[in-house]
Amino acid sequence: MKRIVILGAGTGGTVMANLLRQRLDPAFWAITVVDRDTNHYYQPGFLFIPFGMYTPKQIVKDRGKLLSKQVEFVVAEIEGVDAAKSEVRVAGGEALPYDILVVATGTDIVPSETPGLLDGWRDTIFDFYTKDGSAALARKLETFKGGTLAIHIVEMPIKCPVAPLEFTFLSDSYFTRRKLRDAVDIVYVTPLPGAFTKPVAAAALGALLEERKIRVVPDFGTERVDAAARKVIGYDGREVPYDLLVTIPTNMGAKVIESSGLGDELRFIPTDTKTLRSKAHENIFVIGDATNLPSSKAGSVVHFQAEILAENVQRAIEGKPLEEKFDGHANCFVETGRGKAILIDFNYEVEPLPGRFPFPVIGPMSLLKPSRINHWGKLAFRWIYWNMMLKGRPIPFVPNQMSMAGKRRPAGAQQTKPAR
Amino acid sequence: MPKKQFGTVAVDVDEEGFLTDFAQWTREVAAAIAKEEGIAALTPAHWKVIEFMQKEFKENGQVPSIRKLNKSGVVSTKELYDLFPGGPAKKAAKIAGMKKPEGCV
């Protein structure tokens, strides 16, 4: 009996376990998934919890129930990966030898990377990237009567890079609804050159920020936070005062990636951009947020990677050359407030463009333009996530590789040569 | 695509003056961009940063982050801000002939 070990039972680990189970004969291949706990969160839902649009109970299911019955699920802390011996050590159990390892350990926020950030933690400083953080922020927002709300990104890359913008737009709507908008100064603090950095998106959506009276502080490299004085201090000496800081702390991969010597400076695993095989080890594959790929860290990206990776794992088993098929495709609904959202569809080389999706002309979704149907699409996605995506079913009309059908490149918009 | 003339060399750039083709980069171009960005002369400390960034870019196809520069021991983050005042990630990338740091939208 040969064995595939999958580290992590989040989006990537679950879908890979289910897809590989469909492909590989259980008589010859065992599949073992390891995770430290049993709660699978629908992570896009964290965005809605601070505004009372979802409750924490609505976005959690049992990890084990989302996995095929013919997959072994081990609940234990992963203590280490010995790549030379092809073996995983778990707390309180025997070593798990593997023929193929799939790493899906994701990314997490690490507030301790920024001096001072933990001083005001869950007092005047909050996150919405965790269950506890988003629930605590919901309680805080209910009692917030006015002042400066700073939405702040410490450094890139982060999971779901549009989430801070969505939070910003939803905050504007939330305080407008509560008739407090005039009392709240909303400021968006980013290490990037702007809230929108892609030329076509910036031209199409830049006015939204001004229209909603959102101040943008660009190119801000955070050195530290002075929680007592309630200000964020930049390396260049700039200071951003706040009354409520909603921060996206440094994102890093799992600690075990670092301690096993598999990661880069952010504990992400150097991964081939097209085949999704680890650069260092032939029998290690990586999916989703755990990779160091320049694609977005997002659930849709995992979905597009999954089928390609399953095919490549099978090819590796059969000794065939791997397919170089992953193109960096991402497809994300982005809340813009006031009951609307935009849809973006892009890959490594093509920036988000306007148009219609998935069908030219008829859509029904509109790309890069706020619409109600996009917002409904975002809300409907929770059902699709639990019932289709995690089971490894294709989502109708949404191909794994990006399609140009329905997209328009505005006159004058240029395409930058890919890095290689 | 806009072109920009630096001394004897013409290079393709985007609207903000970032090179769109890394292959067109030369040290002369770097010095000229640096001047435009308010850095009168590129010192050995600047070159150490530029060369590290380019090595990483060629190996991984990605512009290294400030964290990576810091962790690699090439330059501390504070020094980086002194060398490339007002947004080192953006300025150093521009001088090194690479794309500007960007998000997904």
Interface residues (C-beta under 8 A of the other chain):
Chain A: E155 M156 P161 V162 L165 T190 P191 L192 P193 F196 T197 K198 P199 A201 L205 D219 G221 E223 Y235 D236 T250 D264 E265 L266 P270 T273 N292 P294 S296 A330 C332 V334 I344 F346 P352 Q414 T416 K417 P418 A419 R420
Chain B: M1 D14 E15 T20 D21 F22 F57 N60 G61 Q62 S65 I66 R67 K68 K71 S72 T77 K78 L80 Y81 P85 G86 G87 P88 A89 K90 K99 K100 P101 E102 G103 C104 V105
